[in-house]
């Protein structure tokens, strides 16, 4: 059994960020071989990311730097490569460039396509309209000429947030299934605190981009007697560091750009509260929220979109996406040990729903269904 994967980014980017997760591309070791199509000249050594495919043989095929403008030059080459691989299923993780090539191969070679979506692309388009005209125009192009083709071609679509469903339906996709991000519950529930970290500690994890709204948590720290550790990297690093200095919070807020995935649980375990002021139009239940809950952390997150709470009422403390609201809820937890214990127990219980064993089983079932078809 062979799988062909079109990832969102070259695997080296995940390796450098420490985001190599066991059997991520091969749930329950369903496949014997996993072939990754990488849009780069040279990717990471296969042995360094073998964990992604479990017991399967991993082969990374570098096909060069492909973009929307030059993609037509690479169609024949990618088609012939995938024809040679002869996969039983093709997997993609976005409806953009990588998804388009996956859908093209699926359509031409009559191989089932399994598509997973991890953000609300319509809302992302609106954000780009305000902040990056070049990206906005590119996304307007893909909205008309790329995304509908990918969504209509896919035999199976899964979404990690319920808020993605309207986008799928609007652009021609059918019956998206909600399949949350997965975690290794045992890894996080058995975490050990790091004694060298400052206490009490507030932790926030997420890419340093506008949608994560890290500036909200930074400014909230002016009203909180604790230290804040932000783990993440992105194009706002310099801007956020300047904000920390401007607000005289150098001794209270630290940014750590990267932590290996097999160590991140210990950072969560060292904190009293997890807080992230992400954009709920883009994300419903981000991975760091699930991970922090699995270590027993109380979480403070934004109010969800109506009917898209993912069952977190009474488990998380919801806040407005502004500093004083987050500061108020964080202080409530820090100053009330009974509330802290109550939310901790609820977090642990809820996070069991996202364990690898549950999500992997369903993914393997989907692959089995697609192969039989």
C-alpha positions in Angstrom: 0.0 0.0 0.0 1.5 3.4 -1.1 0.5 6.9 -0.1 1.5 10.1 -1.9 1.6 13.2 0.3 1.6 16.9 -0.8 2.4 18.6 2.5 1.8 22.3 3.2 5.5 23.0 3.4 8.8 21.1 2.8 9.5 18.7 5.6 12.7 20.6 6.6 10.5 23.4 7.9 8.7 21.1 10.3 12.0 19.5 11.3 13.6 22.8 12.1 10.5 23.8 14.2 10.6 20.5 16.1 7.2 19.5 14.8 7.9 15.9 13.8 5.0 13.8 15.1 4.8 10.0 15.2 2.9 8.4 12.3 1.4 11.8 11.3 1.4 10.7 7.6 0.8 7.0 8.3 -2.0 6.4 10.9 -1.9 2.9 12.5 0.9 2.1 10.0 -1.7 1.6 7.3 0.8 2.1 4.4 3.9 0.3 3.5 5.4 3.3 1.6 4.9 7.0 2.0 6.1 9.3 -0.8 6.3 13.0 -0.1 6.3 15.5 -2.9 8.3 18.5 -1.8 8.2 21.9 -3.6 11.9 22.7 -2.9 15.3 21.9 -4.5 16.6 20.0 -1.4 14.7 18.8 1.6 15.6 17.2 4.9 17.3 13.8 5.1 14.6 11.1 5.2 16.2 9.4 8.3 15.6 12.6 10.4 11.9 12.6 9.8 11.2 8.8 9.6 9.0 9.1 12.7 6.3 10.8 10.5 5.6 7.6 8.6 6.0 5.0 11.4 7.1 1.7 10.0 6.6 2.6 6.3 9.4 3.3 3.9 9.8 7.1 3.4 10.8 8.7 0.2 11.0 12.5 -0.3 10.8 13.7 -4.0 12.1 17.2 -4.5 10.6 18.7 -7.6 11.8 22.3 -7.4 10.4 25.7 -6.3 6.9 25.8 -7.7 4.5 28.7 -7.5 1.2 29.8 -9.0 3.0 31.5 -11.9 5.3 28.7 -13.0 3.1 25.7 -12.0 2.2 24.8 -15.6 5.8 24.0 -16.3 5.8 21.3 -13.6 2.5 19.6 -14.3 3.8 16.9 -16.6 6.8 16.2 -14.4 4.7 15.8 -11.2 2.1 13.7 -13.0 4.8 11.3 -14.3 6.4 11.1 -10.9 3.1 10.3 -9.2 2.3 7.8 -12.0 5.6 6.0 -11.2 4.9 6.0 -7.5 1.4 4.5 -8.2 -0.1 5.4 -4.9 -3.4 3.9 -3.6 -4.3 7.4 -2.1 -3.2 10.9 -2.5 -3.2 13.2 0.5 -3.1 17.0 0.6 -3.4 19.5 3.5 -4.6 22.7 1.7 -6.7 23.7 -1.3 -4.0 26.0 -2.7 -0.9 25.2 -4.8 -0.1 21.9 -3.2 -3.8 20.9 -3.2 -4.1 21.8 -6.8 -1.3 19.5 -7.8 -2.7 16.7 -5.7 -6.1 17.2 -7.3 -4.6 17.3 -10.8 -2.9 14.0 -10.2 -6.0 12.5 -8.6 -8.2 13.6 -11.6 -5.7 12.6 -14.3 -4.6 9.3 -12.8 -7.9 8.3 -11.2 -6.5 8.0 -7.7 -8.6 9.0 -4.6 -7.8 12.3 -3.0 -8.0 12.8 0.8 -8.0 16.5 1.7 -7.5 18.0 5.1 -8.2 21.7 5.9 -6.6 23.6 8.8 -7.9 27.2 8.5 -10.8 29.3 7.2 -9.5 30.4 3.9 -12.3 32.9 3.2 -11.5 34.8 6.4 -7.8 34.6 5.7 -8.5 36.3 2.4 -10.2 39.2 4.2 -7.2 39.5 6.6 -4.8 39.7 3.6 -7.0 42.4 2.0 -6.2 44.7 4.9 -2.5 43.8 5.5 -0.9 42.3 2.3 -2.3 43.3 -1.1 -0.1 41.0 -3.0 -1.1 37.9 -1.0 -4.7 39.1 -1.2 -4.7 39.2 -5.0 -3.1 35.7 -5.1 -5.8 34.4 -2.8 -8.5 36.0 -4.9 -7.0 34.1 -7.9 -7.0 30.8 -6.1 -10.5 31.4 -4.9 -11.7 31.4 -8.5 -9.3 29.1 -10.3 -7.8 26.8 -7.8 -9.7 26.1 -4.6 -13.1 25.0 -6.2 -11.3 22.5 -8.4 -9.5 21.0 -5.4 -12.6 20.9 -3.2 -14.7 19.3 -5.9 -12.1 16.8 -6.8 -11.5 15.5 -3.3 -13.3 12.2 -2.5 -12.9 12.9 1.2 -12.5 16.2 3.1 -11.8 16.6 6.8 -11.7 19.8 8.8 -10.0 20.5 12.1 -12.4 23.2 13.1 -16.2 23.4 12.6 -15.9 27.0 11.4 -14.2 25.7 8.2 -17.4 23.9 7.1 -19.2 27.0 5.5 -16.1 27.6 3.4 -16.0 24.0 2.1 -19.7 24.1 1.1 -19.5 27.6 -0.5 -16.8 26.5 -2.8 -18.2 23.2 -3.9 -16.9 20.6 -1.4 -19.3 18.0 0.0 -19.8 16.6 3.5 -16.7 17.7 5.3 -16.0 15.6 8.4 -14.8 17.2 11.6 -11.6 15.5 12.7 -9.7 17.5 15.3 -6.0 17.9 15.6 -4.5 15.0 17.4 -2.1 14.7 20.4 -0.3 12.0 22.2 -2.3 12.3 25.5 0.2 10.1 27.4 3.1 12.4 26.4 1.4 15.5 27.7 -0.4 14.1 30.8 2.9 12.7 32.1 4.8 15.9 31.6 7.4 17.1 34.2 7.9 20.8 35.3 11.1 22.6 34.4 12.5 23.9 37.6 14.6 26.7 36.0 11.5 28.5 34.6 10.2 31.5 36.5 7.0 31.2 38.6 4.2 31.8 38.6 4.2 31.3 34.8 1.7 32.1 32.1 2.4 30.3 28.8 1.3 31.1 25.3 2.2 29.0 22.3 1.6 29.9 18.6 3.2 31.4 15.5 4.2 35.1 15.8 1.6 36.3 13.3 -1.2 38.8 13.5 -3.9 36.1 13.8 -2.5 34.9 17.1 -2.7 38.4 18.6 0.3 37.9 21.0 0.3 41.7 21.6 -2.9 41.2 23.6 -1.3 38.8 26.1 1.9 40.9 26.3 -0.1 44.0 27.2 -2.3 42.0 29.6 0.9 41.2 31.6 1.0 44.8 32.8 -1.9 43.9 35.1 -0.6 40.4 36.2 1.9 39.6 38.9 3.6 36.7 37.0 6.0 35.9 34.2 4.8 35.1 30.6 6.6 32.8 28.3 5.6 32.9 24.6 6.8 30.0 22.4 6.6 30.6 18.7 8.4 32.1 15.7 7.2 34.3 12.8 7.4 37.6 11.0 6.3 39.6 14.1 9.2 38.6 16.3 11.0 41.9 16.1 7.8 43.9 16.5 6.7 41.9 19.5 10.2 42.3 21.1 9.9 46.0 20.6 6.5 46.0 22.2 7.8 44.2 25.2 10.5 46.8 25.6 8.2 49.7 25.0 5.8 48.5 27.7 8.7 48.0 30.2 7.9 44.3 30.4 11.4 42.9 29.6 11.6 41.2 33.0 8.0 39.8 32.7 7.7 38.5 29.2 10.0 36.2 27.3 9.8 34.9 23.7 11.3 31.5 22.9 11.3 30.9 19.2 11.4 27.1 19.2 11.0 24.1 21.4 11.2 20.4 20.1 7.8 18.7 20.0 9.0 16.0 22.4 9.8 18.6 25.1 7.0 21.1 24.7 4.8 19.3 27.3 7.3 20.1 30.1 6.9 23.8 29.3 3.2 23.6 29.6 3.5 21.7 32.9 5.6 24.4 34.3 2.9 27.0 34.0 -0.2 27.9 35.9 -2.3 29.2 33.0 -2.4 28.9 29.2 -3.5 32.0 27.3 -3.9 32.7 23.6 -5.9 35.5 22.0 -6.2 33.9 18.5 -8.6 34.9 15.8 -11.7 32.7 16.2 -12.8 33.5 12.6 -9.7 31.5 11.5 -9.4 28.8 14.2 -11.7 27.0 16.4 -9.5 24.8 18.7 -5.8 25.3 17.9 -3.3 22.6 18.7 -1.6 24.5 21.6 -4.9 24.7 23.4 -5.4 21.0 23.2 -1.8 20.3 24.2 -2.0 22.6 27.2 -5.3 21.0 28.3 -3.7 17.6 28.2 -1.1 18.7 30.8 -3.9 19.9 33.0 -3.6 23.6 32.4 -6.6 26.0 32.8 -7.0 27.8 29.5 -8.0 31.4 28.8 -9.1 31.9 25.2 -11.3 34.2 23.1 -15.1 33.8 23.0 -15.9 31.4 20.1 -18.1 32.1 17.2 -21.7 31.3 17.9 -22.3 27.6 17.7 -18.6 26.9 17.2 -17.4 26.5 20.8 -16.3 22.8 20.4 -17.8 22.0 23.8 -15.5 24.2 25.8 -18.2 25.9 27.9 -17.4 25.5 31.5 -13.9 24.1 30.7 -12.1 27.2 29.3 -12.5 30.8 30.5 -13.6 32.9 27.5 -12.3 36.5 27.1 -12.7 39.4 24.7 -9.7 39.7 22.5 -8.3 42.6 24.4 -5.7 42.9 27.3 -8.0 43.8 30.2 -10.4 40.9 29.6 -7.5 38.4 29.4 -5.8 39.9 32.5 -9.0 39.6 34.5 -9.5 35.9 33.7 -5.8 35.0 34.2 -5.9 36.8 37.6 -9.0 34.9 38.6 -7.3 31.6 38.1 -4.0 32.7 39.7 -5.8 33.9 42.9 -8.3 31.1 43.2 -6.8 27.7 43.8 -10.2 25.9 43.9 -11.0 27.4 40.4 -7.6 26.4 39.2 -8.0 22.8 40.3 -11.5 22.6 38.9 -10.5 23.9 35.5 -7.4 21.6 35.5 -9.4 18.5 36.0 -11.9 19.5 33.3 -9.0 20.2 30.9 -7.6 16.8 31.4 -10.9 15.1 30.9 -11.7 17.0 27.7 -8.3 16.5 26.1 -8.7 12.7 26.1 -11.1 13.2 23.1 -8.1 14.3 21.0 -5.8 11.4 21.7 -3.8 9.9 18.8 -5.5 6.5 19.2 -8.9 8.0 18.4 -7.9 10.3 15.5 -5.5 7.7 14.0 -8.2 5.1 14.0 -10.6 7.3 12.1 -7.9 8.4 9.6 -7.0 4.7 9.0 -10.7 3.9 8.5 -11.0 6.8 5.9 -8.0 5.4 4.0 -9.5 1.9 4.0 -12.8 3.3 2.6 -11.0 5.2 -0.1 -8.9 2.2 -1.1 -12.0 0.0 -1.3 -13.8 2.5 -3.5 
